[in-house]
Amino acid sequence: MLKMFFFYFFTLFLCLNKNKFWMVQMSLFLSMFIFMNMTINIMNYNNLGYMMGCDMIFYGLIMLSIWICSMMIMASEKLYTYNYYIIFFLLNVVFLLLMLYMTFSVLNLFLFYLFFEGSLIPTLFLIIGWGYQPERIQAGLYLLFYTLFASLPLLLGIFYIFENLNCMMIYFLKFFNYNFYLLYFSMIMAFLVKMPMYFVHLWLPKAHVEAPVSGSMILAGIMLKLGGYGLLRVLILLQMINFKFNFVWIIISLVGGFYICLKCLCQIDMKALIAYSSVAHMSLIIGGIMTMNYWGYLGSYLLMIGHGLCSSGMFCLANMNYERLQSRSLFMNKGMMNFMPSLSLWWFMLLSSAMAAPPSLNLMGEISLINSLISWSWFTMIMLMLISFFSAVYSLYLYSYTQHGKYNLSIYKFYTGLSREYLLLMLHWLPLNMLILKIDYFMIWF
């Protein structure tokens, strides 16, 4: 695992030359294929060494991180054209990838916390440095304070565990079971805020709306998954007490998820709508993890991968419209089928994946999560029906509003899709729908 760390570390020096913009992106692509061909045994940890290792959860999330980071550079071509602090941008992206790679590959709980918080800094720089509106400062502060406020108790909880067990290795935590209320809340609140769970989700739409396309892609693609990943790892240690409290989180998530679906129908900003839809998806994942059963565990992992690709692709599409019309308002982005019919197809394909149509990974993930929640309690069926129905409703609302209708007469210049943009969308859509052919890797390893 250390060899990939050094690969990214030395890529940082490549970023110092602004003429190497595309070379950095290609080297990240190359690293993706190197990592893909590393030995992976789906049943246990491998590539162990220097407190780093890799099992199936690590493997999927690291691949997603590398993929999304290389997509971020491809989507930010406008920065390269205008030479807008390009060296700092590349350093930021590669440093962020380095942090995420370390977060997902370290086996030590304290190091995991360190890199988990470290990934916040480059994200903050992306929002404040390359965001569009002056409100980006406020959005950055929201992001910082929400996540840091909940993360301090997590640090204290980790210290407490080390004091008691003299061991920080994630693998060995499964042999212990704590039943302390304070430890339970301090360990999981940081991850629930990061997901984000309903009630602590306000930082997410703000951060998404103000972030540049690269910031939105990494926030939707990876940052939300850090919370789910942390829960999957930490709840092993807190199983007994989680069975007492899981109904609280499941109720908040499902009722909140339904309310967020309704809130999506009130949005007039494309980015805000996609950001709120992420919260609705995450509510299902929290519900699945909290049931503590096989279906929920695997379904949450599957939906994390699927949502990462799908949501990132939708932010790319919203940005393509923004680059042409200089507006994200649904009132301005109407009748786009007249101008870009081929982009209209991509809107349809990504939105159909978002509403869990076959053959996307989202479908398999949602089937698993619905199974796990209904087996936990029959009453969850009501909320699951509403969330599934309304997620289709807001996806169709976004599609029909942007693609159909009479186009805005104030549009005075326009250009159709570029090959780079179509490639970008293809690279989001293909893994999302082709990985269903290797579904056994996601479903049978645990």
N, C-alpha and C positions, 0 to 999 in steps of 0.2 A: 504493500500500500504506500510505502514511503517513496517509491520511484515516481508515482504520479504527483505526489506533493512537490518533489523537486522539479518535475516537468512544469508545473504551474508557477513555482517560485522563479524559475529562470525565464519563463514567459513574461514576467514582470519587466525584465530588462529589455525585452523586445518591444514593449509598449513605449519606450522612451523615444522612439523614432516615429514621427507622425506619418511617414510614408509607409509604415508597416501595418497600417490599419487592417487591410484584408488579410495580411499574413498572420496576424494575431488570431483572427477569426478562423482561418484555415488550420492553425495549429491546435485550436480548441476542438475543431472537428476531428482532427487526427487523433487527439488524446481520447476522444469519445470512442473511436474504433479500437484503439489500443486497450482501453479499459474494458470494452465489450468482450474482448478475446482473452481476458484474464481468467484463470481457472476459478470456477465457482461450483462448489458442491452445495446443492440446495438444502441439504438437511442440517448443516452446522456451520460454525465459524471457520473461515480459512484465510489465507494470506496474513497470518498473524505475525506480529513483530512490532516492537517499540510502542506498545500500548495501542496499536491500531489493528483492525481486523475487518472482516467483511462477511456478513451473512446476507440472506435474501433481501431483507428490508434495506440494509445499507446499500446493497448493490443497485436496487431499483431507484432509490432516491439520489444516489450519486450520479447515476446515468442521466436522470432527469435534470439534475443541476447543471451538468456539463452541457447538455443539449440546449437548455433554455439560455444559458450564458452565451453560447455561440450564436443563438438566434437573436439575442439582445443586440449584439454588435451588427448583425445583418440588418436589423430593423432601424438602427440609428444612423443610417447612411447620410441623412440630412446634416448631422453634426460634422461629418467628414467633408461634405460639400462646402459648408460655410466655415470650416476650420474652427469650430466652436469648442475651445479647450479640449482638443481631441486626445492629447497625451494623458491628461488627468482622467478623462473619461475611461480610456482603456485600462489605466492602472487601477481605477476604481472597480471595473468589471472583473478583472482578473484577480484582484485582491478579494473581492466578494466571493468569487468561485473558490479561491483557496480556503477561505473561512468556512464555506458550506461543505467543501470536501472534507475538511478536518472535523467539522461537526458530526458528519454522518459516518466517519470512519474511526473515530477514537472510541476506545472501550472503557475509558476512565470517566466516571461521572462528573468529576470536577472539571476536567478538560472539556468535556461536552458542554458544560455550563459556560466556560470561558469563550469557546468559539461560537456558541449559541448567541451570546450577547455581542461578540465581536462582529457578527454579520450585520448587526444593526447599524454600525457606523457607516460603511459604504452605502447602505441603502439610504440613510439620512442625507449623505452627500449627493446622491443621485437626485433625490427629491428637491433639496434646497438649491443645488447647483444648476440642474437642467430643467427644472419645472417651468410651467408657463405663467401662472398668475402670482401676484404678490402674496396671496394667501398660503403659498407653499411653506412659508416660515412657520405659520400656525400649524399646518398639517404635519410638518416635521416634528414640532414640539409635542403634538398629540401622540404621534407614533412613539417618540422617545419616552414620554412620561407614562403612558399606559403600560408599555412593555417593561420599563425599568422598575416601576412601582410594584408590579406583581413579581418581578424576578428576584428582588432582594430576599423575600422569605424563602425562595427556592435555594439560594446560596446558603442560608442558615440551616435549612433542612439537610443539605448535602454535608455540611460540617457536622451536623448531629449524627448522621449515618456513619460518617468516618470515625467519629469519636466512639461510637458503639461497636462497630464491626471491624475497625482497622482495615477496611477494604473498600475500594472505590470501583472495582471492576463490575461493569453492567452484567456480565454473564453470571457472576456469583450471587447477585442480589436475589435470584429466584429461590435460593435456599432459605431466605429469611422472610418473615411476614410480620409487619408492624401493625399495631392496632391503636395508634395515637391520633386523636382528632387534629391536633395542631400541626403535626408533621404531615398529615394527609392534605390539609388545605394549603399548607405552605408549598408542598411539592407540586400540586397540580394546578394551582391558580395561574402560574406563569404560562403554562401551556394552554390553558383555556382562553387566556387573553390573546395569546399569539394565534389561536386557531382562526378567527375569534369566535367565542361563544356569544349568543345574544345577551344583551345588557353590557358587555364590555367590547362591543364591536364598533363603537363610534369612530375610532381612529382609522379604520380600514377605508370606508368610502372617501373620507377626507384625503388620506394619503394617496389613494388611487387617482382621484380627480386631479390633484395637483401634480402628480408625478409625470415625468416624460414617459414615452412608450417603454423604454428599457426598464424604468423603475416599476411600472405597472406589471410588466411581464415577470420580473423577478419576485415581486410581492405576491402576485397571484399564483405563479408557478411553483415557487419554492418556500417563501417565507411562511406561508400558512401551513405548509407541510411540517415545518419544524415543531409546531405545537402537537400535531397528531403523532409524529415520531416520538416526541418526548413522553406523551401519554402512554404509548405502546410500551415504552421501556420502563417507565416508573411505576405503572400500576401493578406490575408483577410483584413489586415489593409491598404493595398496599392492598392485596386482594381482599383480605378479611373485612377491613373497614369500608372498602369500596362497595361491597355488597349491601352495606347499611345505607349508603348515601347515593348509590347510582341512580335511584329513581328521581332524585332532585335534578341532576344534570340532564337526564333524558327528557323530563317534562319541560325544563327550560328550553332545551335545544329544539324539541319538536314543535312546541307552541311558538317559540321565537322564529323558527324556520318558516312556519306558515305565515306569520305576520310579516316577515321579510319578503316573502313571495308577493304578498299584497302590496308591500311598499315599492317593489320593483315596478308595479303597474302605474305608480304615481310619478315615476322619474321622467325628466325631460332631457337629462344629460346621458348620452350613451355610455360613457365611462362609469358614471354612478350606477346605472342599471346593471352593468356587468359586475361591478364591485359588490353590489347587494346580492346578486345571484350567487357569488362566491360564498357569502355568509350562509345562504340557504343550503348550499351543498355541504359546507362544513358542519352544519347542525346535524345532518344525517351521519356524518363521520363520527362526531362526538357521541351520538346515540349508539352507534354500532360498537365503538370502543368500550363504552360504559356497560354494555350488556355482559362483557367479559366472556363471550363464547367464541367458538371457532369461526362461525360465519361472520360475526361482527369484526373480528380481528382481520380476517383476510379481505372482507369487503371494504373495510376502511382503507387498507393498504392499496387495493385496486382503484378505489375512487380517488385517492390522493394522486396516484400517477395519472389517471384519466383526466381529472380536473386540472392538473398542472398544465397538461398539453392544450386542453380545450380552452381554458380561460385565457391562457397566454395568447393563443391564436385569435381569440375574439378582441383582445386589446390591440393586437396588430391591425385588425380590420378597422376598429374605431379610429386608430391613428391614421390609417390611410385616408379615411374620409376627412379627418381633421386637417391633414396636410393639404388637401385640395380645396376645402371650403372654409378653412380657418375657423370652424365652429364645430362643437360637439353636440349642439342642441338638436333634438329630434325635429323641431319645427323647421330648421334649415336643411337638415339631411333628409330630404324627401325625394321620391322618384328617382333614386340612384340607378335603377335598372335602365333608365334611358341613356345614362352616360357610361356606365361600366357594367354591362350585362354579365361579363365573365366573373367579375368580383361578386356579383349577386349570387352566383352559384356557390362561391366560397362562403358567403354569409350563411347560405342555406345549409351547407354541409357541416360547418362548425356549430351552428345553432341546433341542428338536429342531434349532433353528438352531445351538446349541452343538456338537451332534454332527454338524454339516455335512449336514443334510438339505436337499434342494432346497425352495424356490428361494432359499436364503440365500446371501449373499456368501461365507460360510465354505466352502461347497461348492466354489465356483469357485476360491477361494484354495487349498484343500487339493488339488484336482485338479492345479493348476499346480505346487504344491510337490512332490507325489508324482511328477509328470512329471520335474521338474528333478532330484530326488534319485535316481530310478531311472536316468535317463540318465547321471548322474554315476557311479553304481556299482550294479550289479545286486543286491548284497548288502543294500543299504539296504531292499529290499523287505520283509525279515523284520520289521525294527523298525517300519516304516511300517504293516504289517498289524496288528501288536500294538497300536500307539498308536491307530490308527483304531478297532479293535475295542473296546479298553478305554475309549476316550473315550465310546463309546455306552453301555458298561456302567455307568460311574459316573454318566452323565446319567440313565439309567433308574433307577439305585439311588437317586439324590436325589429323583427324581420320585415313585417308588412309595413310598419311605419317608415322604415328607412328606404325600402326598395320600391314600394308602390306609391301611388298618388301623383299629384301634379308637382313637378320640380320647381324649385325656387327661382323666380325670375331675376333675382339680384346676382346670380352667378355670372361672372363676366369672363372668367378664364378657367380652363379645365384641361386635364390630361389623363389619359387612361392608365390602366395598371402597367407596371414595369415588370420585366421578367424576374428581377430580384424579389419583388413583392409576391409574385406567384410562387416562386421557389420557397419563400419564407412560409407561406400558408401551406404549401404541400408538405414541408418538413414538420409542420405541426399536425397536419391531418393524417398523414400516412402511419406514423407510429401509433397514433390514437386508435386507428381502426384496424391496423394489421396485427397488432400485438394480441388481438383476440385469438389468432391462430396458435399462439403459444400460451394459452390461458392456463395450461397445466403448471407452468412455472410460477404463476401467481397463486394457484389454488391448492396445490397438493404438497407444498414444501413444509408446512408448519407441523 
